[in-house]
């Protein structure tokens, strides 16, 4: 029996997301080797990586505008193709300057994918929550596999072959997507791209009550995700005295749960509502992060799955965006809100890192529990308002 076309699109969008994420995540495990070979400081590589993630966030809105003009298929192919090309150039970078510029290009190219793929899925699925959940799971899958593979390849062959892992994943996905996904008609082919960047319409969209609320909730969730991705292993090692190996195992377990629960939460949001499901995720997060801060022994291990579930907020909240955006504005509109909440969420690393230096890890991760408690109250209030 032939697989329905919409599931082919879902599978290939998820693989494309995984490919663009792998190319970014293979860098971190081999940073010491890069600094030695290029004769630069860790801070310099950190600056390049910050530029990469900032470019990823900033590309979200333009990607939607491009999709409205050119169609989703072309933009996604450009994202995966740029990812492959940038990975190859990273591996061949002769100097730090080339490496840094290429890292930014990689971030910008990868950033073209996610928002556009989400609107493409909305074309094919009426109950889009579960589809978005499956798509989002491509990120945690990359987070589980890419660092381990990059570390192994880097240890045996050097950091440059490790960079090639991004191209090795992206190239076959590019071919499959090109061969199996049909051309998609643009939503707004006659609208000037320049006009889409005018401040008036941008401010008007972000000012809508439901868009404003969802953006605030997503920014808080992204703040917690970014801080967790940056510092969970360090927190487990320093605050709880775990070995680096055990911290790595628990970090991988976090990604496994995070990826596995995304489709589940997306499906629950289709059935029970976006607000109720998001509130559930945030409530679980309060318990999970709170237990990480005050618990010890076995309770720390039990808290990791709770944190993974909490960070599944993306499926219900991204579906909430789609619910409140018209079909003719989803690509650019979703890209715009993604840019906003990802940029705000990126502060999670610097704020939590600085707080850990100044006040310790209890305060740093306690902030995440408090933020999720505030998120829970906000979304619960919204649910009550809708019922009254």
Secondary structure as UniProt FT lines:
FT   HELIX           5..25
FT   TURN            26..27
FT   HELIX           28..30
FT   HELIX           31..38
FT   HELIX           42..70
FT   HELIX           72..92
FT   HELIX           96..111
FT   TURN            112..113
FT   HELIX           114..124
FT   HELIX           128..157
FT   HELIX           159..180
FT   TURN            189..190
FT   HELIX           194..197
FT   HELIX           199..207
FT   HELIX           209..238
FT   TURN            239..240
FT   HELIX           244..272
FT   HELIX           274..294
FT   HELIX           298..310
FT   TURN            311..312
FT   HELIX           313..323
FT   TURN            327..329
FT   HELIX           330..345
FT   HELIX           347..359
FT   HELIX           361..387
//
